[in-house]
Amino acid sequence: MKIVADENIDLPIVVRLRSEGHEVLYIAELDPGTDDRTVLFRSGNAGAILLTADKDFGDLVYRQAQEHAGILLVRIAGLKPEEKADLVASAFARHGAELVSTFAVLSERVLRIRKPH
C-alpha cells in the first residue's frame, strides 16, 4: 500500500511499515516543514493514504472540503514506539483496503473509519 507519513509520525512506525512491504514516503525525510495543504495534496496526488497525528487535517477535509485519497489519524500518545508501530501496522494489515478515501482515527483501543458522503 502507498502511504505518505507526515513528519509527526515516529520513525519506528515508518520503518515497520516499510519492512512489511508498504511504500512509505516520509515527509521528515523528503521535505520537513511542509505545510498541511501541501502534504495532503502530495498524498492525494500519489494515491496514498496520509498517516498523521495532526488533527488539523480533519479541518481541511471536513470544513474546507479538500480532496484526499484517505487519512489515518493516529491518537496513540503515551505508548512505547514499538507499541505504536504494532498498532499502526496491524491497522494497515487488517483494514488497509477500507482506509482508501476515508477518514479514520486510530486509538489504542479502536479504529474508527468514516466513509465519504
C-alpha positions in Angstrom: 0.0 0.0 0.0 1.2 3.6 -0.7 1.4 5.7 2.4 2.6 9.3 3.0 3.7 9.6 6.6 3.5 13.1 8.0 6.6 14.3 9.8 4.9 13.9 13.2 4.9 10.2 12.8 7.5 8.3 14.7 10.3 6.8 12.7 9.8 3.3 14.1 6.3 3.3 12.6 7.7 4.2 9.2 10.4 1.5 9.5 7.9 -1.1 10.5 5.5 -0.3 7.6 8.4 -0.4 5.1 9.5 -3.7 6.5 6.0 -5.1 5.8 6.2 -4.1 2.2 4.4 -0.8 2.2 5.7 2.1 0.0 6.1 4.9 2.6 7.1 8.4 1.7 8.2 10.1 4.9 7.8 13.9 4.9 10.5 14.2 7.6 13.0 12.7 5.1 11.7 14.4 2.0 10.7 17.9 2.9 10.5 18.7 6.6 8.3 21.7 7.5 5.9 21.3 4.6 2.6 22.8 5.2 -0.5 20.6 5.7 -2.2 21.6 2.4 0.9 20.5 0.5 1.2 17.3 2.5 -2.5 16.5 1.8 -2.0 17.3 -1.9 1.1 15.2 -2.2 -0.6 12.2 -0.7 -3.7 12.6 -2.8 -1.6 13.1 -6.0 0.3 9.9 -5.2 -2.9 8.0 -4.5 -1.5 7.3 -1.0 -3.1 7.1 2.5 -1.9 10.0 4.6 -0.7 8.8 8.0 -0.6 11.7 10.6 -1.0 12.7 14.2 -2.2 16.2 13.2 -5.9 16.8 13.9 -5.8 19.8 11.5 -6.3 17.5 8.6 -9.9 16.9 9.8 -10.5 20.6 9.3 -9.0 20.6 5.8 -11.2 17.6 4.8 -14.5 18.4 6.6 -14.6 22.2 6.8 -12.6 23.1 3.7 -13.7 20.0 1.5 -10.1 19.2 0.4 -9.7 16.2 -1.8 -7.8 13.2 -0.4 -7.0 9.5 -1.0 -7.6 8.6 2.6 -6.3 9.7 6.0 -5.4 7.7 9.1 -5.1 10.0 12.1 -3.2 8.3 14.9 -4.2 9.2 18.5 -1.8 6.9 20.4 0.3 9.2 22.6 1.9 7.7 25.7 2.8 4.3 24.2 6.3 3.0 23.6 7.4 3.4 19.9 7.3 -0.4 19.3 3.7 -0.5 20.6 2.7 2.4 18.3 4.3 0.6 15.4 2.4 -2.6 16.2 -0.9 -0.8 16.3 -0.4 1.1 13.1 1.0 -1.9 11.2 -2.0 -4.0 12.5 -4.5 -1.4 11.3 -3.0 -1.4 7.8 -2.7 -5.2 7.7 -6.4 -5.7 8.8 -8.1 -2.7 7.3 -5.8 -1.2 4.6 -8.3 -1.5 1.8 -11.0 0.1 4.0 -8.9 3.1 4.6 -8.9 4.2 0.9 -10.8 7.5 0.5 -11.9 7.5 4.2 -11.0 9.5 7.3 -10.0 7.1 10.0 -8.9 7.6 13.6 -6.8 5.0 15.4 -6.6 5.0 19.1 -5.1 2.4 21.5 -8.4 0.5 21.6 -10.3 1.2 18.4 -10.1 2.1 14.8 -13.0 4.3 13.6 -13.5 4.6 9.9 -15.7 7.4 8.5 -16.8 6.7 4.9 -17.1 9.6 2.5 -20.6 11.0 2.0 
